[in-house]
Amino acid sequence: MTERFALEQRSPVPPYAHIPCCEQPAPHAEIPVKLGNLPPLNAIANQVLAATASPNVNLKQLAAVMEHDPAFAADALLIANSALFGFPARIQVLRHALAVLGTDRIKALAITVAMRSFMGQKGPQLHQCWQHSAACAVIARAVSPVFGITGDTAYTLALLHDVGRLGLLKSYPAEYSPVLASQFDDPDHVLRAERAVLRVDHGAAGAWLVNKWSFPASFAQVCEQHHEPLAAQDPELLQVIKFSCRAADAIGFAVTRYSVAPEYSEIARSLPPHLPADALPSAGELTAMVADQLKSFG
């Protein structure tokens, strides 16, 4: 299968141009066997998400959960002291960090640590996927006030929106790598190519993974629908992720190459009319912000 979809890098013809534009996902996506064999996202992160769902969350107990895994706790403290969270003074004790973070930022911290662990050894394409997800998360946090939602909640979902792509690349590198190395007309063209190779696209794969990990339903919705057009009837969180994913592509953090690069100004104009597009950061501001904060992700 790999040979069938391999292509010359310099070919002027989009490699998957033969895929019919009318091809749609199957009613029930076929989940590849190896995807189901991936290790789960860190159990500590799952416990943190479950615990912070309660309005009566006990931060002392939460700290005890995170400290139960010393490697997780050390990584969490490292990230808490990074530019991502911006504390004015260095924090040396995880319990102190949790006390000043608040529940939304605790979730963001736990998912960041878990995703870094899930990545494992990063080859060039995994790193490219990770940079896109991280850029999307930084953008989502920055633009969330425009959509009237909490920045850290948007950050958490944005960081996970492409977990299906990471999962497919980790479980089927030989089959999936040629897809990521190719050029496409638009994101829908990418999804069709994925389904042609693996019978599932990264949106459906991501939704399946987060459901398997028992994450909230909003996580699955974001994974599955983030490439659909922005719509006024979408939940605000989904609108933010859709916008942030497109913006990350436009400012230079795309996973795949497009025959015509998306324009940030056009993406901004695609917002539902009730949203103040003039309040968005400029493309240059977002680029600088993402470049600075990506250093914290490793």
N, C-alpha and C positions, 0 to 999 in steps of 0.2 A: 504493500500500500504506500509506503514511503516513497518508493521509486516512481509510482504513478503520479504523485503530486509534487515531486521535486521539480524545480524549474531553474532556468538561467536567471541569475540575479539581474543581468542587464537587459533582459527581454523587455521590449516596450509593450508587450501585450499582458494585461492583467492575468495572472496565472489561473484564476478561477472564473474567468469571463464566460466559460462554457456553462456555468451553473445557471439554470433557468431563473429569471427574476421572480417568477411566480411561486417558486418552491417555498413551502411553509413548514414549520416544525410539525412533527407528528403529534397527534392528540395526547399521547403519553410518551414522553421522551424516553429513549432507550439509554439507560445509564450503563456505561461501560463497566465491565467487571473490575478492572484495576482501580477505578475511581472509588469503588466501595471498599477497597483494601487499604486506602490511605489511613494513616493514623489520625485519630480525632484531634481537633483543636484542643489545646491544653485544658485539662480538667479543672485547673484552678480558675481559668477564665470563665468556664461554664458556671462554677460555683459563685463567682463574683457577680455575674449577670443575674443569676437566680436570687442571690441575697439582696442586691441593690434594687430588685423589683419591688421589695417590700418597703412601705413608707416608714417602718420602724426598724430599719437596718441598724445593726449595732456595729459601729466602726471598730471597736476592740475585737469583736469576733471576726470581722472581715479581715483585719490585719493578721489575725492568727491563721486564717485560711491561706492568705497569700504567703505568709512566712513559713508555712508547712513545707513549701518547696523552696529551698534556699536559692537555687539558680533563678527561679522565677522572681523571688523577692529582690535579688541583687540586680537583675535586669530592670525590674520595675523602679527601683531607686535610681538607677542610672538614667532612665528615660525621664523620670520625674524631675531630675536636675538639669535636663536638656532645654534647648530653646523652645521645644514644643510646648512646655508648660510654663516657662518664664518666671520661676520663682526668683525674687530679688536676692535671697541668700541661700547658700547651699544647705540642703536637707540631708542629714546623715542617718535618720531613722525612718523606716517605712511608715510606722504608725503616725509619725508627725506629718508625713506627706499626705496620708489618707485623711487626717484630721482637717487639713486645709484645702483639700481638693474638692470635696463635694461629690455626691454620688455619680453625676454625669461624667465628671472627669476621672473618677475611679474606673468606671466602665471603659472609657477611652484608653486609659493606661493599661488595663488588663488585656484588652483586645490588641493593643499595639505589641505588648510583650508576647502574647500568644501567636500573633501573626509572624513575628520575627522568628519564633521557634518553628512554626509550621513551614517556613521557607527552607530551613536547613541550609545546606551548601548552595550558594547562589551562582549559577552559571550566567552567561551574558543575557539570555532571554528571560530567565527567572528574575534577574535584576531589573530588566526593562519592565516586566509586568509589575514588580514590586514598586518601582519608581512611579509608575502611572497611578497605582492605588494610593501611594503615599501623597502624591501631588493632588489627587482628587480629594483626599481627606483634608489637606491643608486649605485647599480652595473652599471646600464645603464649610469649614469652620469660619473662614473669612467672609463668605457671602451670606451666611445663615441669617443675619439680622434683616437682610432685604426680604427674606421669606417669613420672617417673624417666628423663628424657631431657635432652640438652644444650639449653640455652636458645637458643643462637645458631643451632643447626640448625633448631629449631622456628621461630625468627624468620624465617629465610631462606625456608622453605617457605610460611609464612603470608603473607609479603609477595607471593608469587607465586600464591597460591591462586585469586585472581580475575582473573588476567591475561586469561582468555577474555572477561570482561566488558569490560575495557579495550580489548581487540582489536576486539570487536564495535562498541563505541561509536566507536572511531577509524575503522573501515572502513565502517560503515553508520550514521552519525549520524542521518540523517533517519528511517530505519526503526526504529532502536533507542531513540532518545530518548523517544518516547511510552511505551515499556514502562517505562523508569526513572521516568517522571513519574506512573505509575499507582499504584493501591492494590491490594493482594493479600491473600489469606487467609493464605498461608504461603509459604515458599521454593519448595515444589514447584509452587505456582500460578504463580510467576515463571518457572520452567523451562518449564512448558507454554506460557506466553505467548511466550517466546523462540522456542520451536520452531514455534509458529503463524506467527510473523512471518518468521523467517530459516531455518527448517528445522534449526536447531541451537541447543542451549542453551549458556550460557557455560561450563559444566563441560566439555562435550565439546570446545568451541572451545579452551579453555585447555589441555586435554590434547594436542590436536592441535598447538598452537603450541609447547609445550615439547618435544614429540617432534621437531618440525621443527628446533628449536634444539639437538637432541642432548643434552638435560638428562637426569639420572638418572631411572630409572623411578618413583622415589618422588614426583617432582614431578608427573608425569602422573596418578598415583593420587590425589594430594591435589586437583588441579584437578578431576578427574572425579567424585570421591566426597564432597567436603566438605559437601554438603547432605544426605547420607544420614544416617539415625539413628546415634547413637553405639552402638557394639557392642563387647563385651568382646574379641571375636576380632580386632578391627582392630589393625594395627600402632600402637604408641604415638604415633608422629608423626602419623598420621592422626587418632587420637583427639584430640590436642592441637589440630589445626587445626579439626576439627569443633566442638569446644567453643569455641575462640577466635572463630570466625566467628559463632556464635550469641551469644556474650557481647558482641561488638562491636555487634551489632544491639540487644541489650537495654539497653546503657548509652548509646545515642544516636548510634551511628555506623553505622546501617543505610544501604544504598544506596537501597532502595525503601521505600515506606510500607506498613504492614500494618494491616488492619482491627482487629486486636487485637495490641498490642505484646507481644513476648516478655518474660517475666519472668526476671531473672537467677537468682532462687532456684530456679525450675523447671528451668532449664538445669543448674544445679549438681546438682540431685537426679537428673538423667538420666545422670550418670556411672556407668560400671560399678561394681558394689558393692565391688570390691576396692580402689578408689581412695579416698583420704581426702578427701572433699569438704569437710570442716571445715578443711582446710589451705589452701583457696583464698582468695585475697584477696577482700575484700568488693566489692560493686558500686561503692561510693563510692571505695574505694582504687584500683580499676582506672580509674575515670573520671578521677580526678585524675592518675594516672600517664600515661594516654593523652593527656590535654589538654596536659600539660607536654611530653611527648616529641614530639608532633605538630609542635611549633614547629621541630624539627630537620629535618623532612622538606620544609618549604617548601610 
